[in-house]
Amino acid sequence: MVRPIRSVRVISSRQRRSKKRTLFATQEGQCATCGTARDFPDLILKHKIHRKAGGSSRLENLHLICHRCNKAGTRQVGGR
C-alpha cells in the first residue's frame, strides 16, 4: 500500500529560534506546563496540537516546556 505524500511545511532553524525567543519573552521564561522558571536552553519548543493531528507551526499553537515535563509526556497547559 502506497501512502500519499503530505505537503508539510517544515520551519527552518532560524524561524524556530525566533519563535522560541518570542515565546520565552511571552511566557516570561516559565514552562507552560508546570510553571517553573527556566533558562532559555532548558526549554523545548513544542506544538500544543501535534502537526500530525492538523496543528500548525504558528505561535498560537506553540509553547515552551521544560525537559522534565517533556519526558513525562504531559500535554496540559497551565497545570501549575
All heavy atoms as a GROMACS GRO file, in nm:
protein
  631
    1MET      N    1   0.084  -0.118   0.000
    1MET     CA    2   0.000   0.000   0.000
    1MET      C    3   0.089   0.124   0.000
    1MET      O    4   0.178   0.139   0.081
    1MET     CB    5  -0.089  -0.002   0.123
    1MET     CG    6  -0.183   0.113   0.130
    1MET     SD    7  -0.309   0.086   0.255
    1MET     CE    8  -0.271   0.218   0.365
    2VAL      N    9   0.065   0.213  -0.090
    2VAL     CA   10   0.142   0.336  -0.101
    2VAL      C   11   0.063   0.449  -0.038
    2VAL      O   12  -0.053   0.471  -0.069
    2VAL     CB   13   0.171   0.369  -0.250
    2VAL    CG1   14   0.247   0.499  -0.260
    2VAL    CG2   15   0.246   0.256  -0.316
    3ARG      N   16   0.129   0.518   0.053
    3ARG     CA   17   0.064   0.632   0.118
    3ARG      C   18   0.091   0.759   0.039
    3ARG      O   19   0.202   0.778  -0.010
    3ARG     CB   20   0.118   0.650   0.259
    3ARG     CG   21   0.076   0.540   0.350
    3ARG     CD   22   0.121   0.571   0.487
    3ARG     NE   23   0.069   0.470   0.578
    3ARG     CZ   24   0.090   0.467   0.705
    3ARG    NH1   25   0.166   0.559   0.760
    3ARG    NH2   26   0.039   0.374   0.780
    4PRO      N   27  -0.007   0.847   0.031
    4PRO     CA   28   0.015   0.974  -0.040
    4PRO      C   29   0.112   1.062   0.038
    4PRO      O   30   0.116   1.060   0.160
    4PRO     CB   31  -0.125   1.037  -0.046
    4PRO     CG   32  -0.200   0.973   0.065
    4PRO     CD   33  -0.142   0.836   0.082
    5ILE      N   34   0.190   1.138  -0.034
    5ILE     CA   35   0.285   1.230   0.028
    5ILE      C   36   0.209   1.354   0.073
    5ILE      O   37   0.135   1.414  -0.004
    5ILE     CB   38   0.396   1.270  -0.071
    5ILE    CG1   39   0.475   1.145  -0.112
    5ILE    CG2   40   0.488   1.374  -0.010
    5ILE    CD1   41   0.575   1.171  -0.221
    6ARG      N   42   0.229   1.387   0.201
    6ARG     CA   43   0.163   1.506   0.255
    6ARG      C   44   0.254   1.626   0.238
    6ARG      O   45   0.374   1.616   0.253
    6ARG     CB   46   0.132   1.489   0.402
    6ARG     CG   47   0.013   1.405   0.428
    6ARG     CD   48  -0.039   1.429   0.563
    6ARG     NE   49   0.021   1.335   0.656
    6ARG     CZ   50   0.012   1.343   0.786
    6ARG    NH1   51  -0.052   1.442   0.840
    6ARG    NH2   52   0.067   1.254   0.863
    7SER      N   53   0.195   1.736   0.208
    7SER     CA   54   0.270   1.860   0.197
    7SER      C   55   0.277   1.925   0.335
    7SER      O   56   0.183   1.990   0.378
    7SER     CB   57   0.201   1.954   0.098
    7SER     OG   58   0.263   2.078   0.101
    8VAL      N   59   0.387   1.903   0.405
    8VAL     CA   60   0.405   1.958   0.538
    8VAL      C   61   0.518   2.060   0.532
    8VAL      O   62   0.628   2.028   0.488
    8VAL     CB   63   0.439   1.848   0.641
    8VAL    CG1   64   0.463   1.908   0.777
    8VAL    CG2   65   0.328   1.746   0.647
    9ARG      N   66   0.490   2.179   0.576
    9ARG     CA   67   0.591   2.284   0.575
    9ARG      C   68   0.675   2.273   0.701
    9ARG      O   69   0.624   2.281   0.813
    9ARG     CB   70   0.524   2.420   0.569
    9ARG     CG   71   0.622   2.532   0.558
    9ARG     CD   72   0.550   2.662   0.524
    9ARG     NE   73   0.648   2.767   0.514
    9ARG     CZ   74   0.666   2.861   0.605
    9ARG    NH1   75   0.588   2.863   0.711
    9ARG    NH2   76   0.757   2.951   0.590
   10VAL      N   77   0.804   2.255   0.684
   10VAL     CA   78   0.896   2.244   0.796
   10VAL      C   79   0.959   2.381   0.819
   10VAL      O   80   1.002   2.446   0.725
   10VAL     CB   81   1.006   2.140   0.766
   10VAL    CG1   82   1.103   2.130   0.880
   10VAL    CG2   83   0.944   2.006   0.737
   11ILE      N   84   0.962   2.425   0.945
   11ILE     CA   85   1.021   2.556   0.973
   11ILE      C   86   1.172   2.543   0.985
   11ILE      O   87   1.224   2.442   1.032
   11ILE     CB   88   0.960   2.622   1.099
   11ILE    CG1   89   0.982   2.537   1.224
   11ILE    CG2   90   0.814   2.650   1.081
   11ILE    CD1   91   0.936   2.603   1.352
   12SER      N   92   1.242   2.645   0.940
   12SER     CA   93   1.388   2.644   0.944
   12SER      C   94   1.438   2.667   1.086
   12SER      O   95   1.363   2.711   1.174
   12SER     CB   96   1.443   2.752   0.852
   12SER     OG   97   1.417   2.881   0.906
   13SER      N   98   1.565   2.639   1.109
   13SER     CA   99   1.621   2.657   1.242
   13SER      C  100   1.620   2.805   1.282
   13SER      O  101   1.603   2.838   1.399
   13SER     CB  102   1.763   2.600   1.249
   13SER     OG  103   1.846   2.663   1.156
   14ARG      N  104   1.635   2.894   1.186
   14ARG     CA  105   1.629   3.038   1.214
   14ARG      C  106   1.490   3.078   1.261
   14ARG      O  107   1.474   3.151   1.358
   14ARG     CB  108   1.668   3.118   1.091
   14ARG     CG  109   1.666   3.269   1.116
   14ARG     CD  110   1.705   3.348   0.996
   14ARG     NE  111   1.846   3.323   0.966
   14ARG     CZ  112   1.902   3.343   0.848
   14ARG    NH1  113   1.830   3.386   0.747
   14ARG    NH2  114   2.029   3.320   0.830
   15GLN      N  115   1.388   3.027   1.194
   15GLN     CA  116   1.250   3.056   1.233
   15GLN      C  117   1.220   2.995   1.370
   15GLN      O  118   1.153   3.056   1.453
   15GLN     CB  119   1.152   2.999   1.130
   15GLN     CG  120   1.151   3.071   0.999
   15GLN     CD  121   1.068   2.998   0.896
   15GLN    OE1  122   1.069   2.876   0.888
   15GLN    NE2  123   0.995   3.074   0.816
   16ARG      N  124   1.271   2.874   1.394
   16ARG     CA  125   1.249   2.806   1.522
   16ARG      C  126   1.309   2.888   1.636
   16ARG      O  127   1.245   2.908   1.739
   16ARG     CB  128   1.311   2.666   1.518
   16ARG     CG  129   1.268   2.578   1.630
   16ARG     CD  130   1.322   2.436   1.618
   16ARG     NE  131   1.289   2.373   1.492
   16ARG     CZ  132   1.379   2.340   1.398
   16ARG    NH1  133   1.506   2.362   1.417
   16ARG    NH2  134   1.342   2.284   1.285
   17ARG      N  135   1.433   2.936   1.619
   17ARG     CA  136   1.498   3.018   1.723
   17ARG      C  137   1.421   3.148   1.747
   17ARG      O  138   1.403   3.190   1.861
   17ARG     CB  139   1.642   3.050   1.684
   17ARG     CG  140   1.741   2.942   1.716
   17ARG     CD  141   1.884   2.990   1.701
   17ARG     NE  142   1.914   3.047   1.571
   17ARG     CZ  143   1.955   2.978   1.465
   17ARG    NH1  144   1.969   2.848   1.473
   17ARG    NH2  145   1.980   3.038   1.350
   18SER      N  146   1.375   3.210   1.639
   18SER     CA  147   1.300   3.334   1.651
   18SER      C  148   1.170   3.312   1.728
   18SER      O  149   1.135   3.390   1.818
   18SER     CB  150   1.270   3.390   1.512
   18SER     OG  151   1.185   3.501   1.520
   19LYS      N  152   1.098   3.205   1.697
   19LYS     CA  153   0.973   3.176   1.766
   19LYS      C  154   1.000   3.140   1.911
   19LYS      O  155   0.925   3.178   2.000
   19LYS     CB  156   0.899   3.062   1.695
   19LYS     CG  157   0.841   3.106   1.563
   19LYS     CD  158   0.766   2.998   1.493
   19LYS     CE  159   0.715   3.052   1.360
   19LYS     NZ  160   0.610   2.974   1.303
   20LYS      N  161   1.109   3.069   1.937
   20LYS     CA  162   1.144   3.032   2.074
   20LYS      C  163   1.175   3.157   2.156
   20LYS      O  164   1.131   3.170   2.269
   20LYS     CB  165   1.262   2.936   2.074
   20LYS     CG  166   1.293   2.881   2.213
   20LYS     CD  167   1.402   2.776   2.209
   20LYS     CE  168   1.437   2.731   2.350
   20LYS     NZ  169   1.543   2.630   2.352
   21ARG      N  170   1.248   3.253   2.097
   21ARG     CA  171   1.278   3.379   2.167
   21ARG      C  172   1.150   3.456   2.199
   21ARG      O  173   1.133   3.508   2.310
   21ARG     CB  174   1.370   3.467   2.082
   21ARG     CG  175   1.515   3.441   2.105
   21ARG     CD  176   1.602   3.546   2.036
   21ARG     NE  177   1.697   3.476   1.952
   21ARG     CZ  178   1.694   3.468   1.819
   21ARG    NH1  179   1.601   3.532   1.751
   21ARG    NH2  180   1.784   3.401   1.753
   22THR      N  181   1.059   3.462   2.103
   22THR     CA  182   0.932   3.532   2.124
   22THR      C  183   0.851   3.467   2.235
   22THR      O  184   0.800   3.534   2.324
   22THR     CB  185   0.850   3.534   1.993
   22THR    OG1  186   0.928   3.596   1.891
   22THR    CG2  187   0.720   3.608   2.011
   23LEU      N  188   0.841   3.334   2.232
   23LEU     CA  189   0.765   3.262   2.335
   23LEU      C  190   0.832   3.272   2.471
   23LEU      O  191   0.765   3.279   2.574
   23LEU     CB  192   0.748   3.115   2.296
   23LEU     CG  193   0.648   3.089   2.184
   23LEU    CD1  194   0.657   2.945   2.137
   23LEU    CD2  195   0.508   3.121   2.230
   24PHE      N  196   0.966   3.273   2.474
   24PHE     CA  197   1.038   3.286   2.600
   24PHE      C  198   1.002   3.418   2.667
   24PHE      O  199   0.977   3.424   2.787
   24PHE     CB  200   1.189   3.278   2.576
   24PHE     CG  201   1.271   3.273   2.701
   24PHE    CD1  202   1.284   3.154   2.772
   24PHE    CD2  203   1.335   3.386   2.748
   24PHE    CE1  204   1.360   3.149   2.888
   24PHE    CE2  205   1.411   3.382   2.864
   24PHE     CZ  206   1.424   3.263   2.933
   25ALA      N  207   0.994   3.525   2.588
   25ALA     CA  208   0.956   3.656   2.642
   25ALA      C  209   0.809   3.656   2.685
   25ALA      O  210   0.775   3.708   2.792
   25ALA     CB  211   0.981   3.764   2.538
   26THR      N  212   0.724   3.596   2.604
   26THR     CA  213   0.580   3.591   2.634
   26THR      C  214   0.552   3.511   2.761
   26THR      O  215   0.472   3.552   2.845
   26THR     CB  216   0.503   3.529   2.516
   26THR    OG1  217   0.531   3.604   2.399
   26THR    CG2  218   0.354   3.528   2.542
   27GLN      N  219   0.618   3.395   2.774
   27GLN     CA  220   0.596   3.307   2.890
   27GLN      C  221   0.684   3.346   3.008
   27GLN      O  222   0.680   3.280   3.112
   27GLN     CB  223   0.627   3.161   2.851
   27GLN     CG  224   0.529   3.102   2.755
   27GLN     CD  225   0.564   2.957   2.717
   27GLN    OE1  226   0.527   2.913   2.611
   27GLN    NE2  227   0.634   2.883   2.801
   28GLU      N  228   0.761   3.452   2.993
   28GLU     CA  229   0.849   3.503   3.098
   28GLU      C  230   0.945   3.396   3.151
   28GLU      O  231   0.972   3.388   3.270
   28GLU     CB  232   0.767   3.564   3.212
   28GLU     CG  233   0.683   3.682   3.166
   28GLU     CD  234   0.591   3.735   3.273
   28GLU    OE1  235   0.574   3.670   3.378
   28GLU    OE2  236   0.536   3.844   3.252
   29GLY      N  237   0.993   3.311   3.059
   29GLY     CA  238   1.092   3.210   3.094
   29GLY      C  239   1.038   3.094   3.176
   29GLY      O  240   1.113   3.021   3.239
   30GLN      N  241   0.906   3.076   3.175
   30GLN     CA  242   0.845   2.968   3.254
   30GLN      C  243   0.796   2.856   3.164
   30GLN      O  244   0.752   2.879   3.052
   30GLN     CB  245   0.728   3.022   3.335
   30GLN     CG  246   0.768   3.123   3.439
   30GLN     CD  247   0.650   3.172   3.519
   30GLN    OE1  248   0.535   3.151   3.481
   30GLN    NE2  249   0.677   3.237   3.630
   31CYS      N  250   0.802   2.734   3.217
   31CYS     CA  251   0.747   2.617   3.148
   31CYS      C  252   0.596   2.634   3.140
   31CYS      O  253   0.531   2.670   3.238
   31CYS     CB  254   0.784   2.490   3.224
   31CYS     SG  255   0.701   2.342   3.164
   32ALA      N  256   0.539   2.608   3.022
   32ALA     CA  257   0.394   2.624   3.004
   32ALA      C  258   0.315   2.520   3.081
   32ALA      O  259   0.197   2.539   3.109
   32ALA     CB  260   0.360   2.617   2.856
   33THR      N  261   0.377   2.408   3.117
   33THR     CA  262   0.306   2.301   3.186
   33THR      C  263   0.312   2.314   3.337
   33THR      O  264   0.210   2.317   3.405
   33THR     CB  265   0.360   2.164   3.143
   33THR    OG1  266   0.352   2.155   3.000
   33THR    CG2  267   0.280   2.050   3.202
   34CYS      N  268   0.436   2.322   3.391
   34CYS     CA  269   0.449   2.323   3.537
   34CYS      C  270   0.471   2.463   3.595
   34CYS      O  271   0.459   2.482   3.716
   34CYS     CB  272   0.563   2.230   3.580
   34CYS     SG  273   0.728   2.283   3.529
   35GLY      N  274   0.504   2.561   3.511
   35GLY     CA  275   0.520   2.698   3.557
   35GLY      C  276   0.654   2.730   3.621
   35GLY      O  277   0.672   2.840   3.673
   36THR      N  278   0.750   2.637   3.617
   36THR     CA  279   0.881   2.661   3.676
   36THR      C  280   0.962   2.754   3.588
   36THR      O  281   0.962   2.739   3.467
   36THR     CB  282   0.961   2.529   3.690
   36THR    OG1  283   0.874   2.420   3.706
   36THR    CG2  284   1.054   2.534   3.808
   37ALA      N  285   1.034   2.848   3.650
   37ALA     CA  286   1.121   2.938   3.576
   37ALA      C  287   1.244   2.862   3.530
   37ALA      O  288   1.306   2.790   3.608
   37ALA     CB  289   1.162   3.056   3.663
   38ARG      N  290   1.278   2.874   3.402
   38ARG     CA  291   1.392   2.803   3.342
   38ARG      C  292   1.474   2.898   3.258
   38ARG      O  293   1.428   3.003   3.216
   38ARG     CB  294   1.343   2.689   3.252
   38ARG     CG  295   1.258   2.586   3.320
   38ARG     CD  296   1.342   2.497   3.405
   38ARG     NE  297   1.255   2.397   3.470
   38ARG     CZ  298   1.300   2.302   3.544
   38ARG    NH1  299   1.429   2.289   3.567
   38ARG    NH2  300   1.217   2.217   3.600
   39ASP      N  301   1.599   2.858   3.233
   39ASP     CA  302   1.685   2.932   3.142
   39ASP      C  303   1.643   2.899   2.998
   39ASP      O  304   1.583   2.795   2.972
   39ASP     CB  305   1.831   2.895   3.162
   39ASP     CG  306   1.885   2.942   3.296
   39ASP    OD1  307   1.838   3.048   3.345
   39ASP    OD2  308   1.973   2.874   3.352
   40PHE      N  309   1.682   2.986   2.906
   40PHE     CA  310   1.644   2.971   2.764
   40PHE      C  311   1.679   2.832   2.708
   40PHE      O  312   1.594   2.767   2.647
   40PHE     CB  313   1.711   3.082   2.681
   40PHE     CG  314   1.668   3.083   2.538
   40PHE    CD1  315   1.546   3.136   2.501
   40PHE    CD2  316   1.751   3.031   2.440
   40PHE    CE1  317   1.506   3.138   2.368
   40PHE    CE2  318   1.712   3.032   2.307
   40PHE     CZ  319   1.590   3.086   2.271
   41PRO      N  320   1.802   2.780   2.728
   41PRO     CA  321   1.835   2.649   2.669
   41PRO      C  322   1.763   2.531   2.735
   41PRO      O  323   1.758   2.422   2.679
   41PRO     CB  324   1.985   2.634   2.690
   41PRO     CG  325   2.034   2.757   2.754
   41PRO     CD  326   1.917   2.842   2.791
   42ASP      N  327   1.705   2.552   2.852
   42ASP     CA  328   1.638   2.444   2.924
   42ASP      C  329   1.492   2.425   2.885
   42ASP      O  330   1.423   2.341   2.942
   42ASP     CB  331   1.646   2.468   3.075
   42ASP     CG  332   1.789   2.465   3.126
   42ASP    OD1  333   1.872   2.396   3.063
   42ASP    OD2  334   1.817   2.532   3.226
   43LEU      N  335   1.444   2.506   2.792
   43LEU     CA  336   1.305   2.495   2.746
   43LEU      C  337   1.301   2.443   2.603
   43LEU      O  338   1.386   2.478   2.521
   43LEU     CB  339   1.234   2.631   2.756
   43LEU     CG  340   1.211   2.682   2.898
   43LEU    CD1  341   1.165   2.827   2.895
   43LEU    CD2  342   1.110   2.596   2.970
   44ILE      N  343   1.202   2.360   2.574
   44ILE     CA  344   1.187   2.297   2.444
   44ILE      C  345   1.064   2.353   2.375
   44ILE      O  346   0.957   2.365   2.436
   44ILE     CB  347   1.171   2.144   2.461
   44ILE    CG1  348   1.288   2.087   2.537
   44ILE    CG2  349   1.153   2.075   2.327
   44ILE    CD1  350   1.264   1.945   2.586
   45LEU      N  351   1.079   2.386   2.248
   45LEU     CA  352   0.968   2.435   2.167
   45LEU      C  353   0.881   2.316   2.125
   45LEU      O  354   0.929   2.223   2.061
   45LEU     CB  355   1.022   2.508   2.043
   45LEU     CG  356   0.922   2.573   1.950
   45LEU    CD1  357   0.852   2.689   2.021
   45LEU    CD2  358   0.991   2.624   1.826
   46LYS      N  359   0.755   2.317   2.165
   46LYS     CA  360   0.664   2.205   2.135
   46LYS      C  361   0.532   2.257   2.077
   46LYS      O  362   0.492   2.369   2.104
   46LYS     CB  363   0.632   2.127   2.263
   46LYS     CG  364   0.750   2.060   2.329
   46LYS     CD  365   0.808   1.950   2.246
   46LYS     CE  366   0.722   1.826   2.257
   46LYS     NZ  367   0.777   1.709   2.195
   47HIS      N  368   0.467   2.171   2.001
   47HIS     CA  369   0.334   2.202   1.948
   47HIS      C  370   0.228   2.163   2.051
   47HIS      O  371   0.237   2.057   2.112
   47HIS     CB  372   0.309   2.123   1.820
   47HIS     CG  373   0.390   2.170   1.703
   47HIS    ND1  374   0.519   2.127   1.680
   47HIS    CD2  375   0.360   2.256   1.605
   47HIS    CE1  376   0.565   2.186   1.572
   47HIS    NE2  377   0.471   2.265   1.523
   48LYS      N  378   0.128   2.247   2.070
   48LYS     CA  379   0.016   2.213   2.157
   48LYS      C  380  -0.068   2.105   2.090
   48LYS      O  381  -0.104   2.006   2.152
   48LYS     CB  382  -0.070   2.337   2.183
   48LYS     CG  383   0.000   2.445   2.262
   48LYS     CD  384  -0.086   2.568   2.274
   48LYS     CE  385  -0.012   2.683   2.338
   48LYS     NZ  386  -0.092   2.807   2.340
   49ILE      N  387  -0.102   2.127   1.963
   49ILE     CA  388  -0.170   2.026   1.882
   49ILE      C  389  -0.066   1.976   1.782
   49ILE      O  390  -0.012   2.055   1.704
   49ILE     CB  391  -0.292   2.084   1.808
   49ILE    CG1  392  -0.392   2.142   1.908
   49ILE    CG2  393  -0.356   1.980   1.718
   49ILE    CD1  394  -0.504   2.220   1.845
   50HIS      N  395  -0.037   1.848   1.787
   50HIS     CA  396   0.065   1.791   1.700
   50HIS      C  397   0.039   1.824   1.554
   50HIS      O  398  -0.077   1.831   1.511
   50HIS     CB  399   0.070   1.639   1.716
   50HIS     CG  400   0.117   1.593   1.848
   50HIS    ND1  401   0.249   1.597   1.886
   50HIS    CD2  402   0.050   1.542   1.954
   50HIS    CE1  403   0.261   1.550   2.008
   50HIS    NE2  404   0.142   1.516   2.052
   51ARG      N  405   0.146   1.839   1.479
   51ARG     CA  406   0.132   1.864   1.336
   51ARG      C  407   0.062   1.748   1.267
   51ARG      O  408  -0.012   1.766   1.172
   51ARG     CB  409   0.269   1.892   1.274
   51ARG     CG  410   0.320   2.028   1.316
   51ARG     CD  411   0.457   2.061   1.266
   51ARG     NE  412   0.475   2.030   1.127
   51ARG     CZ  413   0.593   1.998   1.074
   51ARG    NH1  414   0.699   1.991   1.149
   51ARG    NH2  415   0.604   1.972   0.946
   52LYS      N  416   0.087   1.627   1.316
   52LYS     CA  417   0.021   1.508   1.261
   52LYS      C  418  -0.130   1.516   1.275
   52LYS      O  419  -0.204   1.464   1.193
   52LYS     CB  420   0.069   1.384   1.336
   52LYS     CG  421   0.162   1.298   1.256
   52LYS     CD  422   0.235   1.198   1.339
   52LYS     CE  423   0.168   1.076   1.382
   52LYS     NZ  424   0.256   0.978   1.442
   53ALA      N  425  -0.174   1.583   1.380
   53ALA     CA  426  -0.318   1.595   1.408
   53ALA      C  427  -0.377   1.722   1.347
   53ALA      O  428  -0.489   1.760   1.379
   53ALA     CB  429  -0.342   1.594   1.558
   54GLY      N  430  -0.300   1.789   1.262
   54GLY     CA  431  -0.351   1.907   1.194
   54GLY      C  432  -0.309   2.039   1.257
   54GLY      O  433  -0.353   2.145   1.213
   55GLY      N  434  -0.223   2.036   1.358
   55GLY     CA  435  -0.175   2.159   1.421
   55GLY      C  436  -0.075   2.232   1.333
   55GLY      O  437  -0.005   2.170   1.254
   56SER      N  438  -0.069   2.360   1.349
   56SER     CA  439   0.022   2.441   1.268
   56SER      C  440   0.148   2.476   1.348
   56SER      O  441   0.159   2.442   1.465
   56SER     CB  442  -0.047   2.570   1.225
   56SER     OG  443  -0.065   2.654   1.337
   57SER      N  444   0.240   2.544   1.281
   57SER     CA  445   0.361   2.591   1.348
   57SER      C  446   0.352   2.741   1.377
   57SER      O  447   0.452   2.809   1.388
   57SER     CB  448   0.484   2.561   1.262
   57SER     OG  449   0.507   2.423   1.258
   58ARG      N  450   0.230   2.792   1.390
   58ARG     CA  451   0.210   2.932   1.426
   58ARG      C  452   0.229   2.948   1.576
   58ARG      O  453   0.213   2.853   1.653
   58ARG     CB  454   0.070   2.976   1.386
   58ARG     CG  455   0.046   2.961   1.237
   58ARG     CD  456  -0.092   3.002   1.204
   58ARG     NE  457  -0.077   3.127   1.131
   58ARG     CZ  458  -0.177   3.200   1.091
   58ARG    NH1  459  -0.299   3.165   1.117
   58ARG    NH2  460  -0.155   3.311   1.023
   59LEU      N  461   0.260   3.068   1.619
   59LEU     CA  462   0.285   3.095   1.761
   59LEU      C  463   0.169   3.053   1.850
   59LEU      O  464   0.190   3.009   1.963
   59LEU     CB  465   0.316   3.243   1.783
   59LEU     CG  466   0.457   3.287   1.744
   59LEU    CD1  467   0.472   3.438   1.758
   59LEU    CD2  468   0.561   3.216   1.827
   60GLU      N  469   0.047   3.064   1.800
   60GLU     CA  470  -0.070   3.029   1.880
   60GLU      C  471  -0.072   2.880   1.915
   60GLU      O  472  -0.136   2.839   2.011
   60GLU     CB  473  -0.200   3.063   1.806
   60GLU     CG  474  -0.216   3.209   1.772
   60GLU     CD  475  -0.144   3.248   1.644
   60GLU    OE1  476  -0.133   3.167   1.550
   60GLU    OE2  477  -0.095   3.362   1.638
   61ASN      N  478  -0.004   2.798   1.836
   61ASN     CA  479  -0.005   2.653   1.858
   61ASN      C  480   0.128   2.604   1.917
   61ASN      O  481   0.150   2.484   1.927
   61ASN     CB  482  -0.034   2.578   1.727
   61ASN     CG  483  -0.057   2.432   1.749
   61ASN    OD1  484  -0.128   2.393   1.842
   61ASN    ND2  485   0.003   2.349   1.667
   62LEU      N  486   0.214   2.694   1.956
   62LEU     CA  487   0.344   2.656   2.012
   62LEU      C  488   0.354   2.700   2.157
   62LEU      O  489   0.292   2.798   2.198
   62LEU     CB  490   0.458   2.721   1.932
   62LEU     CG  491   0.469   2.680   1.786
   62LEU    CD1  492   0.572   2.768   1.716
   62LEU    CD2  493   0.507   2.534   1.772
   63HIS      N  494   0.433   2.628   2.234
   63HIS     CA  495   0.465   2.668   2.371
   63HIS      C  496   0.599   2.608   2.409
   63HIS      O  497   0.651   2.520   2.342
   63HIS     CB  498   0.353   2.630   2.468
   63HIS     CG  499   0.325   2.483   2.477
   63HIS    ND1  500   0.250   2.429   2.577
   63HIS    CD2  501   0.361   2.378   2.400
   63HIS    CE1  502   0.240   2.299   2.562
   63HIS    NE2  503   0.308   2.266   2.455
   64LEU      N  504   0.656   2.659   2.516
   64LEU     CA  505   0.784   2.610   2.565
   64LEU      C  506   0.760   2.529   2.691
   64LEU      O  507   0.690   2.574   2.782
   64LEU     CB  508   0.879   2.727   2.596
   64LEU     CG  509   0.918   2.815   2.479
   64LEU    CD1  510   0.998   2.934   2.528
   64LEU    CD2  511   0.997   2.737   2.377
   65ILE      N  512   0.818   2.408   2.695
   65ILE     CA  513   0.809   2.326   2.816
   65ILE      C  514   0.948   2.280   2.856
   65ILE      O  515   1.039   2.276   2.774
   65ILE     CB  516   0.714   2.206   2.797
   65ILE    CG1  517   0.764   2.111   2.689
   65ILE    CG2  518   0.573   2.251   2.767
   65ILE    CD1  519   0.684   1.982   2.681
   66CYS      N  520   0.964   2.248   2.983
   66CYS     CA  521   1.094   2.205   3.034
   66CYS      C  522   1.118   2.058   2.998
   66CYS      O  523   1.026   1.985   2.959
   66CYS     CB  524   1.103   2.225   3.185
   66CYS     SG  525   0.988   2.127   3.283
   67HIS      N  526   1.242   2.015   3.010
   67HIS     CA  527   1.279   1.878   2.977
   67HIS      C  528   1.203   1.777   3.063
   67HIS      O  529   1.163   1.671   3.015
   67HIS     CB  530   1.430   1.858   2.993
   67HIS     CG  531   1.509   1.929   2.888
   67HIS    ND1  532   1.526   1.880   2.761
   67HIS    CD2  533   1.576   2.047   2.892
   67HIS    CE1  534   1.600   1.963   2.690
   67HIS    NE2  535   1.632   2.066   2.768
   68ARG      N  536   1.182   1.810   3.190
   68ARG     CA  537   1.112   1.719   3.281
   68ARG      C  538   0.969   1.694   3.234
   68ARG      O  539   0.922   1.580   3.229
   68ARG     CB  540   1.114   1.773   3.423
   68ARG     CG  541   1.069   1.668   3.526
   68ARG     CD  542   1.070   1.722   3.666
   68ARG     NE  543   0.943   1.793   3.685
   68ARG     CZ  544   0.929   1.904   3.754
   68ARG    NH1  545   1.031   1.960   3.814
   68ARG    NH2  546   0.812   1.960   3.766
   69CYS      N  547   0.899   1.800   3.199
   69CYS     CA  548   0.761   1.786   3.152
   69CYS      C  549   0.756   1.716   3.016
   69CYS      O  550   0.665   1.638   2.988
   69CYS     CB  551   0.692   1.922   3.143
   69CYS     SG  552   0.660   1.996   3.305
   70ASN      N  553   0.855   1.743   2.931
   70ASN     CA  554   0.861   1.677   2.802
   70ASN      C  555   0.881   1.527   2.819
   70ASN      O  556   0.815   1.447   2.753
   70ASN     CB  557   0.974   1.736   2.718
   70ASN     CG  558   0.975   1.682   2.577
   70ASN    OD1  559   0.872   1.676   2.511
   70ASN    ND2  560   1.091   1.641   2.532
   71LYS      N  561   0.969   1.490   2.912
   71LYS     CA  562   0.995   1.349   2.938
   71LYS      C  563   0.873   1.280   2.998
   71LYS      O  564   0.843   1.164   2.967
   71LYS     CB  565   1.115   1.334   3.031
   71LYS     CG  566   1.162   1.193   3.046
   71LYS     CD  567   1.289   1.186   3.128
   71LYS     CE  568   1.335   1.042   3.142
   71LYS     NZ  569   1.455   1.031   3.222
   72ALA      N  570   0.800   1.352   3.082
   72ALA     CA  571   0.680   1.296   3.145
   72ALA      C  572   0.566   1.281   3.044
   72ALA      O  573   0.472   1.206   3.067
   72ALA     CB  574   0.635   1.385   3.260
   73GLY      N  575   0.574   1.356   2.934
   73GLY     CA  576   0.472   1.345   2.830
   73GLY      C  577   0.347   1.423   2.859
   73GLY      O  578   0.244   1.399   2.797
   74THR      N  579   0.352   1.518   2.950
   74THR     CA  580   0.233   1.597   2.982
   74THR      C  581   0.202   1.693   2.869
   74THR      O  582   0.291   1.754   2.813
   74THR     CB  583   0.252   1.675   3.114
   74THR    OG1  584   0.373   1.749   3.104
   74THR    CG2  585   0.257   1.584   3.232
   75ARG      N  586   0.076   1.708   2.833
   75ARG     CA  587   0.034   1.796   2.725
   75ARG      C  588  -0.054   1.909   2.774
   75ARG      O  589  -0.095   1.993   2.697
   75ARG     CB  590  -0.042   1.718   2.617
   75ARG     CG  591   0.034   1.610   2.551
   75ARG     CD  592   0.157   1.658   2.483
   75ARG     NE  593   0.132   1.704   2.349
   75ARG     CZ  594   0.223   1.769   2.278
   75ARG    NH1  595   0.338   1.797   2.330
   75ARG    NH2  596   0.197   1.807   2.158
   76GLN      N  597  -0.089   1.913   2.902
   76GLN     CA  598  -0.177   2.017   2.952
   76GLN      C  599  -0.101   2.148   2.967
   76GLN      O  600   0.014   2.150   3.001
   76GLN     CB  601  -0.240   1.977   3.084
   76GLN     CG  602  -0.139   1.957   3.196
   76GLN     CD  603  -0.196   1.878   3.311
   76GLN    OE1  604  -0.286   1.799   3.290
   76GLN    NE2  605  -0.144   1.898   3.426
   77VAL      N  606  -0.169   2.256   2.941
   77VAL     CA  607  -0.109   2.389   2.951
   77VAL      C  608  -0.161   2.455   3.078
   77VAL      O  609  -0.279   2.452   3.107
   77VAL     CB  610  -0.145   2.475   2.828
   77VAL    CG1  611  -0.089   2.613   2.842
   77VAL    CG2  612  -0.092   2.408   2.702
   78GLY      N  613  -0.070   2.513   3.155
   78GLY     CA  614  -0.108   2.586   3.275
   78GLY      C  615  -0.145   2.496   3.391
   78GLY      O  616  -0.224   2.534   3.476
   79GLY      N  617  -0.084   2.379   3.399
   79GLY     CA  618  -0.117   2.286   3.507
   79GLY      C  619  -0.037   2.309   3.633
   79GLY      O  620   0.015   2.218   3.692
   80ARG      N  621  -0.026   2.431   3.674
   80ARG     CA  622   0.059   2.468   3.790
   80ARG      C  623   0.017   2.399   3.911
   80ARG      O  624  -0.058   2.386   3.980
   80ARG     CB  625   0.057   2.618   3.809
   80ARG     CG  626   0.119   2.686   3.690
   80ARG     CD  627   0.114   2.834   3.704
   80ARG     NE  628   0.160   2.886   3.575
   80ARG     CZ  629   0.195   3.006   3.556
   80ARG    NH1  630   0.191   3.093   3.652
   80ARG    NH2  631   0.235   3.047   3.441
   0.00000   0.00000   0.00000
